[in-house]
Amino acid sequence: MPTSMVAGNWKMNTTLAQAVELAAGVRDGAGSLAGVDIVLCPPHISLQAVAEAVRGSAVKVGAQNMHFETTGAFTGEISSAMLKEVGCTYVILGHSERRHLFGEAETMINKKVHAAISGGLLPILCVGELLGQREAGETEAVIERQLQEGLSQVGVEKMAAVTIAYEPCWAIGTGKTAAPQQAQEVHAFIRKTLEGLYGRSLAQESRIQYGGSANPGNAAELLEQPDVDGLLVGGASLKGKDFLAIVDAAG
Ligand code: PGA
């Protein structure tokens, strides 16, 4: 089984000062919690300060997005090398807000996955269905397509760097968590799809996180599911105490 990972996606919710304070709280509280990979994903502008705040601890830093080109005329964008330089280890790619609010298509997400790995970052590739797709019975077809296209031309060796996050769009920021059984069903399907693409051993070792209204009250039950290897936490990661309680549940 892969080590579980709890990542906090702070989205556009922390100023620099708030990000540093939150990171210092997690760093101090995480000291006594072993056996879980902890990743903080602040807004780009706070990455460097957060990386400094957690330096020397086991807490890692991730970005919420990046561009697929390495350099050039891409106003407002950030490259993998820039993220590495300020202390990032991970990068979230294909988050549902990027897909649905900013129109990121599979081809772009796939380019980002390749660019992140070539740039030495570990991608957390998000997949997940919309409510209408779930209700129409399309969940598996949607997830399968997102995995096939998002991971297009990503070979076995590169795939070892990738974490998958299952984030049903209807559960993100809504307070409506997937029932543990619902999450497990999709996670098992993701593992089966990875097995088809990469073989059994890689599928078994791949880390599949759940995200969508995870909180201290539901974390343990979600993490008990055999194919849930961690959580990607939005709202509840903005309170240090809640985030650490979730990390504790994953340990
Ligand atoms: P949430 O966000 O925990 O606030 O639902 C999760 C995410 O978007 O990664």
Boltz pocket constraint, residues with backbone or C-beta under 6 A from the ligand:
constraints:
  - pocket:
      binder: B
      contacts: [[A, 9], [A, 167], [A, 171], [A, 172], [A, 173], [A, 174], [A, 175], [A, 211], [A, 212], [A, 213], [A, 214], [A, 232], [A, 233], [A, 234], [A, 235], [A, 236]]
      max_distance: 6.0
